[in-house]
Amino acid sequence: MDGPTQEREDDKTIESEENVSSLLHLKRRIGLVGAASFVIGNVIGSGIFVSPKNVLVYSGSIGLCLTIWVGVGLFVLIISLVYAELGTAFHHSGADYIYIKDAFGGLPAFLVVWVQAILQYPASRTLKALVFADYVDSLVSSTSCNLPRSIKIMIAVIELMSLALTSMTSVRLTTNIQVFFTATKTIALIIIGVGGIVKLAQGSFGELKTGFEGTNEHFTVVLAVYSCFYAYDGWRAINIIAEEIKQPKRNIPLALVLSTFVIMTVYVLANVSYFTVLTKREFLTSWTVANTWGQKMIGSASIIIPISVLCSVHGSNNGSSFGISRIMFAASREEQLPELMSYLHVKSLIPTFSIAFSILISLLLLISAEIGQLINLVGFATFIYVCGTMAANIKFRLTIKEYNPIFKVPLFIPVICIIILLFLLIVPFVHKPQTEFLYAVAFIGAGLILYPLVYFKIQIPGYDHVTVFFQLLMNIAPPAKRE
């Protein structure tokens, strides 16, 4: 008697779970303003406040430094157009991961998500949390002594935990936070830019008069591009959340182009302002260039600068946390990460387990993180998979008749992008190998070793019990499969 009854109950349970899964999917709740804000918020983080020094150090001259800021901005805009094309053809979350998987199969896609989910995004978020703590320290030290490292680590932990809380609570809340912090930090950077314009109007050109004096003539210029690219990185945020954007064929390309022009304009104006106010020596002796500018330009009101940086870093981290959870969601749905990563909260429809897991990695990286190495590591990893995405775009255009984006960039654009990216990847190894680049290559090698576990679907003993435990604990369930 118990057997048939139990079987019927099991059947009902399975049917119930299947019905729930068919209803659980990411909803389109993000409009044009929210999408553009995610791009701007994800790009404008700590980079514009810490990268300018390195860009000048490696370029050698004011003229080449500004040229690099403009050139990298235009390069990012061109890459963004390729991503916009892909975003209108693929409306699912995952960005680079989905494009590379559909173009080249499981192994390259797994390596992308392995690097992004376990290394690049958590490292980037840890870096920004440390910068956040440093600027809190600068606020405190203006009225008292510097904070000890242990306190700054605790501040970074609080920053990361607050990101987890907001990202796991509500998409609307996360979007509203993004819009607010994007507006705050963009206005602050515009103030810096306007300050430079005022100086120019007064006939004060500062260091701009030196032009290309002192330009470096060797491959260290490539490292200037790395530092500059770090400040621009983050344009892929909109493609990562493509599955949640309203009217994707209209809003994805429009938001990408508009946001990239806004970012490039603000960055160039900010750097012009720096050079009209600061001497080259002041520029090179300060990591917090914006703080130095504020102290010299607006005096006692300069406290607005560290506050603006805090808003900038938190807004960027907010967008990053939102985006990486969607990459992990997409990879898990494709059975290349543990199934739990794709589970959605049954009420909020948010991949809460992915968010919690990613934040945990960032917290662990706080133990022995070094900001300079993290910057280079993030940039190197980014070049690798962006190069893969450019190649995927070419393959779709040449081999798939059904590939039908709303618009197409000229085919030579992704080809040129690949050539430039390969140059940026190879030159550091030939000229001056960095330890962090070797770490990135070793990490990719570890992914190659782990891939057979994914390919053959080898399951760790007790995994089912762990899955049930977290389902009950976090009130999550599996989503619908990608169509």
C-alpha positions as CSV (number, residue, x, y, z in Angstrom):
1,M,0.0,0.0,0.0
2,D,2.8,2.4,1.0
3,G,4.7,1.8,-2.3
4,P,2.0,3.1,-4.8
5,T,1.0,5.9,-2.5
6,Q,4.6,7.0,-2.1
7,E,5.1,6.8,-5.9
8,R,2.1,9.0,-6.5
9,E,3.3,11.6,-4.0
10,D,6.7,11.5,-5.7
11,D,5.1,12.0,-9.1
12,K,3.2,15.0,-7.7
13,T,6.3,16.5,-6.2
14,I,8.2,16.1,-9.5
15,E,5.3,17.6,-11.4
16,S,5.1,20.5,-9.0
17,E,8.8,21.2,-9.3
18,E,8.6,21.1,-13.1
19,N,5.6,23.5,-13.0
20,V,7.6,25.9,-10.8
21,S,10.7,25.6,-12.9
22,S,8.7,26.4,-16.1
23,L,7.5,29.6,-14.4
24,L,10.9,30.7,-13.0
25,H,12.9,32.8,-15.4
26,L,14.5,36.3,-15.4
27,K,12.0,39.0,-16.2
28,R,12.6,42.0,-18.4
29,R,12.4,44.9,-15.9
30,I,15.3,47.1,-16.9
31,G,14.7,50.1,-19.3
32,L,17.0,52.3,-21.3
33,V,18.0,54.5,-18.4
34,G,18.6,51.6,-16.1
35,A,20.6,49.8,-18.8
36,A,22.8,52.8,-19.6
37,S,23.3,53.4,-15.9
38,F,24.5,49.8,-15.5
39,V,27.1,50.4,-18.2
40,I,28.3,53.8,-16.8
41,G,28.1,52.6,-13.3
42,N,30.1,49.4,-14.1
43,V,32.8,51.4,-16.0
44,I,33.3,54.4,-13.9
45,G,34.6,52.9,-10.7
46,S,38.0,53.3,-9.1
47,G,39.8,53.4,-12.5
48,I,39.6,57.1,-13.3
49,F,40.8,58.0,-9.8
50,V,43.8,55.6,-9.7
51,S,44.8,54.8,-13.3
52,P,45.8,58.3,-14.5
53,K,49.2,58.2,-12.7
54,N,50.2,54.9,-14.3
55,V,49.0,56.0,-17.8
56,L,51.3,59.0,-17.5
57,V,54.2,57.0,-16.0
58,Y,54.2,54.5,-18.9
59,S,53.4,57.0,-21.7
60,G,56.0,59.6,-20.5
61,S,54.3,62.7,-21.9
62,I,51.1,64.7,-21.4
63,G,50.3,64.6,-25.1
64,L,50.7,60.8,-25.5
65,C,48.8,60.3,-22.2
66,L,45.7,62.2,-23.5
67,T,46.0,60.4,-26.9
68,I,45.9,57.1,-25.1
69,W,42.8,58.1,-23.1
70,V,41.0,59.1,-26.4
71,G,42.3,56.1,-28.4
72,V,41.3,53.5,-25.8
73,G,37.9,55.2,-25.5
74,L,37.4,54.9,-29.3
75,F,38.7,51.3,-29.2
76,V,36.2,50.5,-26.5
77,L,33.4,52.1,-28.5
78,I,34.2,50.0,-31.5
79,I,34.3,46.8,-29.3
80,S,31.0,47.9,-27.8
81,L,29.4,48.1,-31.2
82,V,30.3,44.4,-31.8
83,Y,28.9,43.5,-28.4
84,A,25.8,45.5,-29.2
85,E,25.4,43.5,-32.4
86,L,25.7,40.3,-30.5
87,G,23.4,41.6,-27.8
88,T,20.6,42.1,-30.3
89,A,21.0,38.6,-31.7
90,F,21.3,36.8,-28.3
91,H,18.8,38.0,-25.7
92,H,19.9,35.6,-23.0
93,S,22.1,36.5,-20.0
94,G,25.7,35.5,-20.1
95,A,27.4,37.7,-22.6
96,D,30.9,36.4,-23.6
97,Y,30.2,33.0,-22.1
98,I,27.1,32.4,-24.3
99,Y,28.7,33.8,-27.4
100,I,31.8,31.7,-27.1
101,K,29.8,28.6,-26.2
102,D,27.5,28.9,-29.2
103,A,30.4,29.6,-31.5
104,F,33.2,27.2,-30.3
105,G,31.6,24.7,-27.9
106,G,31.9,23.7,-24.3
107,L,35.6,23.9,-23.5
108,P,36.4,27.5,-24.5
109,A,33.1,28.6,-22.9
110,F,34.0,26.8,-19.6
111,L,37.4,28.5,-19.6
112,V,35.7,31.9,-20.0
113,V,33.3,31.4,-17.1
114,W,36.0,29.7,-15.0
115,V,38.2,32.8,-15.4
116,Q,35.3,35.3,-15.0
117,A,33.4,33.7,-12.2
118,I,36.3,32.4,-10.0
119,L,39.0,35.0,-10.8
120,Q,38.4,38.1,-12.7
121,Y,35.1,39.5,-11.3
122,P,35.7,38.5,-7.7
123,A,39.3,40.0,-8.0
124,S,37.9,43.2,-9.5
125,R,35.3,43.5,-6.8
126,T,37.9,42.9,-4.1
127,L,40.1,45.6,-5.6
128,K,37.3,48.1,-5.5
129,A,36.4,47.2,-2.0
130,L,40.0,47.9,-0.9
131,V,39.9,51.2,-2.8
132,F,36.7,52.0,-1.0
133,A,38.3,51.3,2.3
134,D,41.3,53.5,1.4
135,Y,39.1,56.4,0.6
136,V,37.2,56.0,3.9
137,D,40.6,56.1,5.5
138,S,41.3,59.4,3.7
139,L,38.1,60.9,5.0
140,V,39.0,59.8,8.6
141,S,42.6,60.8,8.4
142,S,41.7,64.4,7.5
143,T,40.4,64.8,11.0
144,S,42.4,62.1,12.9
145,C,45.0,59.4,12.5
146,N,45.1,56.8,9.7
147,L,43.2,53.6,10.2
148,P,45.1,50.4,10.8
149,R,45.0,47.7,8.1
150,S,42.7,45.5,10.1
151,I,40.0,48.2,10.3
152,K,40.3,48.9,6.5
153,I,39.8,45.2,5.8
154,M,36.7,45.3,8.0
155,I,35.4,48.2,6.0
156,A,36.1,46.3,2.8
157,V,34.1,43.3,4.2
158,I,31.2,45.6,5.1
159,E,31.3,47.0,1.5
160,L,31.1,43.5,0.0
161,M,28.4,42.3,2.4
162,S,26.3,45.4,1.6
163,L,26.6,44.5,-2.1
164,A,25.4,41.0,-1.4
165,L,22.4,42.3,0.6
166,T,21.2,44.7,-2.1
167,S,21.8,42.3,-5.0
168,M,19.9,39.5,-3.3
169,T,17.0,41.7,-2.2
170,S,15.5,43.2,-5.4
171,V,16.3,43.9,-9.0
172,R,14.5,47.2,-8.7
173,L,16.5,48.2,-5.6
174,T,19.7,47.3,-7.3
175,T,18.8,49.3,-10.4
176,N,17.7,52.3,-8.4
177,I,21.0,52.2,-6.4
178,Q,22.9,52.0,-9.7
179,V,21.0,55.0,-11.2
180,F,21.6,57.1,-8.0
181,F,25.4,56.4,-7.7
182,T,25.9,56.8,-11.5
183,A,24.3,60.2,-11.4
184,T,26.4,61.2,-8.3
185,K,29.8,60.2,-9.6
186,T,29.1,61.4,-13.1
187,I,28.2,64.9,-11.8
188,A,31.4,64.9,-9.7
189,L,33.5,64.1,-12.7
190,I,31.8,66.7,-14.7
191,I,32.7,69.3,-12.0
192,I,36.3,68.3,-12.4
193,G,36.0,68.6,-16.1
194,V,34.3,72.0,-15.9
195,G,37.1,73.1,-13.6
196,G,39.6,72.4,-16.4
197,I,37.5,74.2,-19.0
198,V,37.4,77.3,-16.7
199,K,41.2,77.1,-16.3
200,L,41.6,76.9,-20.1
201,A,39.2,79.8,-20.6
202,Q,41.4,81.9,-18.2
203,G,44.4,81.1,-20.4
204,S,45.9,78.7,-17.9
205,F,47.1,75.6,-19.8
206,G,49.4,74.2,-17.1
207,E,51.2,71.0,-18.2
208,L,49.2,70.8,-21.4
209,K,51.9,73.2,-22.9
210,T,54.5,70.5,-22.6
211,G,52.8,68.4,-25.3
212,F,54.7,65.3,-26.2
213,E,57.9,66.1,-24.3
214,G,59.3,63.0,-22.6
215,T,57.3,60.5,-24.6
216,N,58.5,56.9,-24.0
217,E,59.6,55.2,-27.2
218,H,59.5,51.6,-26.1
219,F,57.0,48.9,-25.2
220,T,56.1,50.3,-21.7
221,V,53.5,52.3,-23.6
222,V,51.5,49.1,-23.8
223,L,51.3,49.0,-20.0
224,A,49.8,52.5,-20.2
225,V,47.1,51.0,-22.4
226,Y,46.5,48.3,-19.7
227,S,46.0,50.9,-17.0
228,C,43.7,53.0,-19.2
229,F,41.8,50.0,-20.3
230,Y,41.1,49.1,-16.7
231,A,39.4,52.5,-16.2
232,Y,37.2,51.8,-19.3
233,D,36.5,48.1,-18.5
234,G,32.8,47.2,-17.8
235,W,31.0,47.9,-21.0
236,R,29.8,44.3,-21.2
237,A,27.5,44.8,-18.3
238,I,24.5,45.4,-20.5
239,N,25.1,42.2,-22.5
240,I,25.4,40.2,-19.3
241,I,21.9,41.3,-18.2
242,A,20.4,41.2,-21.8
243,E,17.7,38.7,-20.6
244,E,16.3,41.4,-18.2
245,I,16.3,44.4,-20.6
246,K,13.1,45.7,-22.0
247,Q,13.0,46.0,-25.8
248,P,16.5,44.6,-26.2
249,K,16.8,45.2,-29.9
250,R,16.4,49.0,-29.3
251,N,17.8,49.5,-25.9
252,I,21.0,47.4,-26.0
253,P,22.8,49.2,-28.9
254,L,21.4,52.6,-27.9
255,A,22.5,52.3,-24.2
256,L,26.0,51.0,-25.2
257,V,26.7,53.8,-27.7
258,L,25.3,56.6,-25.5
259,S,27.0,55.4,-22.3
260,T,30.4,54.9,-24.1
261,F,30.4,58.5,-25.5
262,V,29.4,59.8,-22.0
263,I,32.3,57.9,-20.4
264,M,34.9,58.9,-22.9
265,T,33.9,62.6,-22.8
266,V,34.0,62.7,-19.0
267,Y,37.3,60.8,-18.8
268,V,39.1,63.1,-21.3
269,L,37.7,66.3,-19.7
270,A,38.8,65.0,-16.2
271,N,42.3,64.4,-17.5
272,V,42.5,67.8,-19.2
273,S,41.4,69.3,-15.9
274,Y,44.1,67.4,-13.9
275,F,46.8,68.7,-16.2
276,T,45.7,72.3,-16.1
277,V,45.7,72.4,-12.3
278,L,48.5,69.9,-11.3
279,T,52.2,69.9,-12.2
280,K,53.6,66.8,-13.7
281,R,55.5,66.1,-10.5
282,E,52.4,66.4,-8.4
283,F,50.6,64.1,-10.8
284,L,53.3,61.4,-10.6
285,T,53.7,61.5,-6.8
286,S,50.0,60.9,-6.1
287,W,47.9,57.8,-6.5
288,T,44.8,59.7,-5.5
289,V,45.1,62.3,-8.3
290,A,41.5,63.5,-7.9
291,N,42.2,64.2,-4.2
292,T,45.3,66.2,-5.0
293,W,43.3,68.1,-7.7
294,G,40.6,68.9,-5.2
295,Q,42.9,70.2,-2.5
296,K,44.6,72.5,-5.0
297,M,41.5,73.6,-6.9
298,I,38.7,73.9,-4.3
299,G,40.5,73.9,-1.0
300,S,38.4,73.1,2.0
301,A,35.6,71.8,-0.2
302,S,37.9,69.0,-1.5
303,I,36.2,66.6,0.9
304,I,33.7,66.1,-1.9
305,I,36.4,64.2,-3.8
306,P,36.8,61.1,-1.5
307,I,33.0,61.1,-1.1
308,S,32.6,61.0,-4.9
309,V,35.1,58.2,-5.2
310,L,33.2,56.2,-2.5
311,C,30.0,56.6,-4.6
312,S,31.9,55.7,-7.8
313,V,33.4,52.6,-6.4
314,H,30.2,51.4,-4.7
315,G,28.2,52.0,-7.9
316,S,30.7,50.1,-10.0
317,N,30.8,47.2,-7.5
318,N,27.0,47.2,-7.5
319,G,26.8,46.7,-11.2
320,S,29.7,44.1,-11.2
321,S,27.9,42.0,-8.5
322,F,24.7,42.1,-10.4
323,G,26.4,41.1,-13.7
324,I,28.6,38.2,-12.5
325,S,25.7,36.4,-10.8
326,R,24.0,36.4,-14.3
327,I,27.1,34.9,-15.9
328,M,27.1,32.2,-13.3
329,F,23.4,31.7,-13.8
330,A,23.8,31.3,-17.5
331,A,26.8,28.9,-17.2
332,S,24.9,26.7,-14.6
333,R,21.9,26.6,-16.8
334,E,24.2,25.3,-19.6
335,E,25.4,22.6,-17.1
336,Q,29.0,24.0,-16.9
337,L,28.8,25.1,-13.3
338,P,27.0,23.4,-10.4
339,E,23.2,23.4,-10.8
340,L,22.7,25.5,-7.7
341,M,24.3,28.5,-9.4
342,S,21.2,28.8,-11.7
343,Y,18.6,28.4,-9.0
344,L,16.3,31.5,-8.6
345,H,14.6,32.7,-5.5
346,V,10.9,31.7,-5.9
347,K,9.6,35.1,-5.1
348,S,12.2,37.7,-6.3
349,L,13.4,35.5,-9.2
350,I,17.0,36.5,-8.4
351,P,20.0,34.0,-8.6
352,T,20.7,34.5,-4.9
353,F,23.0,31.5,-4.5
354,S,25.3,32.7,-7.3
355,I,25.5,36.1,-5.7
356,A,26.4,34.7,-2.3
357,F,29.0,32.3,-3.8
358,S,30.7,35.1,-5.8
359,I,30.8,37.5,-2.8
360,L,32.4,34.7,-0.7
361,I,35.3,34.4,-3.2
362,S,35.8,38.2,-3.0
363,L,35.9,38.0,0.8
364,L,38.5,35.2,0.6
365,L,40.7,37.3,-1.8
366,L,40.9,40.0,0.9
367,I,43.2,37.8,2.8
368,S,46.2,38.4,0.6
369,A,45.2,40.9,-2.1
370,E,47.6,43.4,-3.7
371,I,46.0,46.2,-5.7
372,G,48.6,46.6,-8.4
373,Q,48.7,42.9,-9.3
374,L,44.9,42.8,-9.3
375,I,44.7,45.6,-11.9
376,N,47.0,43.8,-14.3
377,L,45.4,40.4,-13.7
378,V,41.9,41.7,-14.4
379,G,43.1,43.5,-17.6
380,F,45.0,40.5,-19.0
381,A,42.0,38.2,-18.3
382,T,39.7,40.6,-20.0
383,F,41.7,40.8,-23.2
384,I,41.7,37.0,-23.5
385,Y,38.0,36.5,-23.5
386,V,37.1,39.7,-25.4
387,C,39.4,38.4,-28.2
388,G,37.3,35.1,-28.1
389,T,34.1,37.1,-28.4
390,M,35.4,39.0,-31.4
391,A,36.3,35.6,-33.0
392,A,32.8,34.3,-32.2
393,N,31.2,37.3,-34.0
394,I,33.2,36.5,-37.1
395,K,32.2,32.9,-37.0
396,F,28.5,33.7,-36.6
397,R,28.7,36.1,-39.6
398,L,30.4,33.6,-41.9
399,T,28.8,30.3,-41.0
400,I,25.4,30.8,-39.5
401,K,22.6,31.8,-41.9
402,E,20.1,32.2,-39.0
403,Y,22.3,34.8,-37.3
404,N,20.1,37.9,-37.6
405,P,21.0,40.8,-35.3
406,I,19.2,44.1,-35.7
407,F,22.4,45.7,-37.2
408,K,25.8,44.5,-38.2
409,V,29.2,46.2,-37.9
410,P,31.6,45.9,-40.9
411,L,33.4,42.6,-40.7
412,F,36.8,44.2,-40.7
413,I,36.1,45.7,-37.2
414,P,36.2,42.5,-35.2
415,V,39.2,41.4,-37.3
416,I,41.1,44.6,-36.3
417,C,40.0,44.2,-32.7
418,I,41.5,40.7,-32.6
419,I,44.8,42.0,-34.0
420,I,45.1,44.8,-31.5
421,L,44.1,42.5,-28.6
422,L,46.6,39.9,-29.5
423,F,49.3,42.5,-29.7
424,L,48.4,43.7,-26.2
425,L,48.5,40.1,-24.9
426,I,51.8,39.1,-26.4
427,V,53.9,42.3,-25.9
428,P,54.0,42.1,-22.1
429,F,55.4,38.5,-22.3
430,V,58.0,39.4,-24.8
431,H,59.1,42.7,-23.3
432,K,58.6,42.5,-19.5
433,P,56.7,39.4,-18.2
434,Q,54.6,40.2,-15.1
435,T,54.0,37.6,-12.4
436,E,50.3,38.2,-12.4
437,F,50.1,37.4,-16.2
438,L,51.8,34.0,-15.5
439,Y,49.2,33.5,-12.7
440,A,46.4,34.0,-15.2
441,V,47.9,31.5,-17.7
442,A,48.3,29.0,-14.8
443,F,44.7,29.5,-13.8
444,I,43.5,28.8,-17.3
445,G,45.6,25.6,-17.3
446,A,43.8,24.6,-14.1
447,G,40.6,25.1,-15.9
448,L,41.7,22.7,-18.6
449,I,42.4,20.0,-15.9
450,L,39.0,20.5,-14.4
451,Y,37.0,20.5,-17.6
452,P,36.7,16.6,-17.9
453,L,34.7,16.7,-14.6
454,V,32.3,19.0,-16.3
455,Y,32.2,17.2,-19.7
456,F,31.6,13.8,-18.2
457,K,29.2,15.2,-15.6
458,I,31.1,13.7,-12.6
459,Q,29.1,14.5,-9.5
460,I,30.6,14.8,-6.0
461,P,29.2,12.4,-3.5
462,G,26.5,14.0,-1.3
463,Y,25.9,16.9,-3.8
464,D,22.2,16.1,-3.9
465,H,21.9,16.6,-0.2
466,V,23.8,19.9,-0.4
467,T,21.4,21.1,-3.1
468,V,18.3,20.2,-1.1
469,F,19.8,21.9,2.0
470,F,20.4,25.2,0.1
471,Q,17.0,25.0,-1.6
472,L,15.3,24.9,1.7
473,L,17.6,27.4,3.4
474,M,17.5,30.1,0.6
475,N,14.0,29.3,-0.9
476,I,15.3,28.7,-4.4
477,A,14.3,26.5,-7.3
478,P,15.7,25.5,-10.7
479,P,14.8,27.9,-13.7
480,A,13.4,27.1,-17.1
481,K,15.9,25.9,-19.6
482,R,17.3,28.2,-22.3
483,E,15.3,27.9,-25.5
